[in-house]
Amino acid sequence: MRRALITGAFVVALAGSGAAYHPVTPPAPEPGRHHLGRSAATAVGVTPPKSAEQVRGERLLTEASKLLRDADSVRMAAAVTKDGKRIRTDLRMDADGNCVGTLDAGPGMRGDLVVLAGEKPEAYMRFTDASLAELRAMAEQKGGETAARIGERTALVRGKYVKSPPGPKGADAVAKQCRIGEAMGAQASATAGTRAQPTVRRNGRSVVPLVPPAGSGDRGKAYVDARGKPYLRSLQGVSGGASVSVTFSEYGAPVSVRRPAPGLIVEFPADEDSMFAV
């Protein structure tokens, strides 16, 4: 996607998809104009004038990026499909990095998420009953110690929240998914060449499609509100071999994120590679 628009950590970490940065491709020499003359003009710093579509596109994407970064809260729903596998997240997050929502990463990995920000982030997941049943079925195929261990653990966590271990492979990694500022990527301000297309209707809204420079090799579109402030509403495209769709909504809506009650928290040893390794 354009200018690392989709580098939200959930997308990157769960699907292995990154957003590629592509420099703006220089336009071809104008017909009838000597190429040497054009090169000389470029050498002395003469820049071709921008089209109205480019001026508008760069401005809208810059404003949309700032509105997202500065939002008190936002809801971000992402769907990523790669190598036949689909991963979906739906997170409500606040400006401090707290978030609550759902994750569906396929069999054995579906449930509710709660993330509390801070110097030492905390992350909790409550697996759905169907997900726990899938884990048991996979374990029973292996039998022996694996089936016994997974059977015991899935029974223990049913209806409760599993606490992620601390550190970069645990709660820290999960917490990165909940930072609003990362949803647009570190290079979101690099908007050169973005072009605005005519307004369209999507999901009941009037939005302006924003596209990358012609010939850049990027495949994707960002959609921002056509009326009022240009809030980012969706990103669609292909990134790192993955089909990606991200929607943004509920800007500024209250988000209540609370640590689960002590009696609903289950914690396993932090030195294990996976709490439910099958």
Protein Blocks (a to p, Z undefined) as FASTA:
>chain_A
ZZhlalcfklmmmnopacdddddddddddehiafklmmmmmmnopacdddfklmmmmmmm
mmmmmmmmmpmbdcddddddeehiacdddddddfkopacddddebehiacdddddedjbd
cddddddfklmmmmmmmmmmngmmllmmmmmmmmmmgoiacdddedjklmmmmmmmmgmk
lmnojklmmmghiacdddddeehiacddddddehklpacdddddfehjaddfbdcddeeh
iacddddehehiacddddddfklcccddfkbfbfkbZZ
